[in-house]
Amino acid sequence: MALKDILTIVDLSGAQPAAKHALDLAAKNDAHATGLSIAFEPVMPAFAGAPMPVDYMQAAHDQAVNAAKESKKVFDELARLAGVKSGSRITDVLTGGPLEGLLQNCRTTDLVVIGQVNPDTPEPMRELLIETILFESGVPVLLVPYIGVAQPTAKNVVIAWDGSSTATRAVHAALPMLETADKITILIVEKNVSNDGQPGAEIATYLARHNLDVTIDVITNPQTGIADTLLNYVSDHGNDLIVMGGYGHSRMREFLFGGATREILAAMTVPVLMAH
């Protein structure tokens, strides 16, 4: 699948690492990039003893809309400087409310690019946005570290492979990026040694049929958890992109990441392409 349409969630402030990386990807793939700015509409607290003053609610609304308009302008200027085919729009989100309107914007694109949670300049509802887009949009998600990305094209890719359907979808989504990589490693972490032949042989064969040169690396009985094992591997081997499945389940409209997924997204220092 060619990467021809990219949507990025534009940060309301800061250096815009996700938007910049999305535009870099668009330039490399001759793709169209859309910047989506979010106006976080205020909501009256349920515990308020009296109605919030109308002028206060109006001021909060205006502030949210103006912040979204400013971030939209920033994206438009970045896109102009990059010389990329682009567009931008604003969507309203009720703070703490449903995200169906946001998801409608995400479902008709090849890839959603969004920034990692930045503890220094946190964005409203960022973790919930990531979880919801990953689990509900049906589109692969590229998480960009808040420290930024050194180069637009990943050259040393690691695929965290466990044979699951989510990992499979992530590999399929990553094919346009894998085609430009110099090195691709299929990493398998086994807590219990298996005697079922060569782990990862099937996915390696599949990628080889796409003219991709891959190697398989197996870590057995790691001394740390899955997330730390993967992150340590990336640090030791200089990988610049992680491809992996995203795990989680929903309950009462609240999304809960699997432990390894959450830990990786909290501590990642390189982009992570995920699918669910």
Secondary structure, DSSP 8 states (H G I E B T S, - for coil): ----EEEEE--SSS--HHHHHHHHHHHHHT-EEEEEEEEEE----TT-SS---HHHHHHHHHHHHHHHHHHHHHHHHHHHHHT--EEEEEEEEETTS--HHHHHHHTTSSEEEEE---SSS--TTHHHHHHHHHHHSSS-EEEE-TT--S-SS--EEEEE--S-HHHHHHHHHHHHHHTT-SEEEEEEEESS---SSSTTHHHHHHHHTTT--EEEEEEES-SS-HHHHHHHHHHHHT--EEEEE--EEEETTEEEE-HHHHHHHHH--S-EEEE-
